[in-house]
């Protein structure tokens, strides 16, 4: 919420990610940024990867958006990321609206 309060809407996702990283460091929150996850298809590794925006404390995938509004397809995308990562909890956060919006996504 602090990042949205400070920056408002209108920036790209990478800008919000940079600001979140500063907040995480200042608050001592354990995180990894742009974590690479392998995708399997019928037991074989695909040549492309999924990159989570953030993994918080090895327990939460944080997916950030800077769009007009969140849709069911964004929730489904986050569910796919959870399945690929074997992490059970995701937060989908949208900085693109007048007020910060978020969805809690559970696998």
C-alpha positions as CSV (number, residue, x, y, z in Angstrom):
1,X,0.0,0.0,0.0
2,X,2.9,2.3,0.7
3,X,4.2,2.0,-2.8
4,X,0.8,2.9,-4.3
5,X,0.4,5.7,-1.9
6,X,3.8,7.2,-2.9
7,X,3.7,6.6,-6.6
8,X,0.0,6.4,-7.5
9,X,-1.1,4.9,-10.8
10,X,0.5,5.3,-14.2
11,X,3.9,3.6,-14.0
12,X,4.9,0.3,-15.5
13,X,5.1,-2.9,-13.5
14,X,8.9,-2.8,-13.4
15,X,8.8,0.6,-11.6
16,X,6.4,-0.7,-9.0
17,X,8.7,-3.8,-8.6
18,X,11.7,-1.6,-8.0
19,X,9.8,0.4,-5.3
20,X,8.5,-2.8,-3.7
21,X,12.1,-4.1,-3.5
22,X,13.1,-1.0,-1.6
23,X,10.2,-1.4,0.8
24,X,11.0,-5.1,1.4
25,X,14.6,-4.3,2.2
26,X,13.7,-1.4,4.6
27,X,11.2,-3.7,6.4
28,X,13.5,-6.7,6.6
29,X,11.1,-8.9,4.5
30,X,12.8,-11.9,3.0
31,X,12.2,-12.0,-0.8
32,X,13.6,-13.0,-4.1
33,X,12.9,-11.1,-7.3
34,X,12.2,-12.6,-10.8
35,X,12.6,-16.2,-9.6
36,X,12.8,-18.7,-12.5
37,X,10.6,-21.8,-12.5
38,X,10.8,-24.7,-14.9
39,X,7.6,-25.8,-16.6
40,X,7.0,-29.5,-17.3
41,X,4.9,-30.9,-20.0
42,X,4.2,-34.6,-19.8
43,X,7.2,-35.0,-17.6
44,X,9.6,-33.1,-20.0
45,X,11.1,-29.7,-19.3
46,X,10.0,-27.0,-21.6
47,X,12.7,-24.7,-23.1
48,X,11.0,-21.6,-21.7
49,X,10.6,-20.6,-18.0
50,X,8.1,-18.8,-15.9
51,X,9.5,-15.9,-13.9
52,X,7.7,-14.9,-10.7
53,X,7.8,-11.2,-10.0
54,X,8.6,-11.9,-6.3
55,X,8.7,-14.9,-4.0
56,X,8.2,-13.7,-0.4
57,X,9.8,-15.8,2.4
58,X,9.7,-18.9,0.1
59,X,5.9,-19.0,0.8
60,X,4.1,-16.5,-1.3
61,X,4.2,-15.6,-5.0
62,X,3.6,-11.9,-5.5
63,X,2.5,-11.1,-9.0
64,X,2.3,-7.4,-9.8
65,X,0.2,-5.7,-12.5
66,X,-0.2,-2.1,-13.6
67,X,-3.4,-2.4,-15.6
68,X,-6.9,-0.9,-15.7
69,X,-8.5,-3.8,-13.8
70,X,-7.8,-7.4,-12.8
71,X,-9.7,-10.2,-14.6
72,X,-10.3,-13.9,-14.2
73,X,-7.5,-14.6,-16.7
74,X,-5.0,-12.9,-14.3
75,X,-6.2,-15.1,-11.5
76,X,-5.9,-18.2,-13.6
77,X,-2.4,-17.1,-14.6
78,X,-1.4,-16.8,-11.0
79,X,-2.9,-20.2,-10.3
80,X,-0.7,-21.7,-13.0
81,X,2.3,-19.9,-11.5
82,X,1.5,-21.5,-8.1
83,X,1.2,-24.9,-9.7
84,X,4.5,-24.6,-11.5
85,X,6.3,-23.3,-8.4
86,X,4.6,-25.7,-5.9
87,X,3.9,-22.7,-3.7
88,X,0.3,-22.7,-2.3
89,X,-0.4,-18.9,-1.8
90,X,-0.2,-16.1,-4.2
91,X,-1.0,-12.4,-4.1
92,X,-2.1,-10.6,-7.3
93,X,-1.6,-6.9,-6.8
94,X,-2.7,-4.2,-9.3
95,X,-1.1,-0.7,-9.1
96,X,-3.0,0.5,-12.2
97,X,-6.2,1.6,-10.5
98,X,-7.0,4.7,-8.5
99,X,-6.9,2.6,-5.3
100,X,-4.6,-0.4,-4.9
101,X,-6.4,-3.6,-5.6
102,X,-5.4,-7.1,-4.8
103,X,-6.6,-10.7,-4.8
104,X,-5.4,-13.6,-2.6
105,X,-5.0,-16.7,-4.7
106,X,-4.8,-20.1,-3.1
107,X,-3.8,-23.3,-5.0
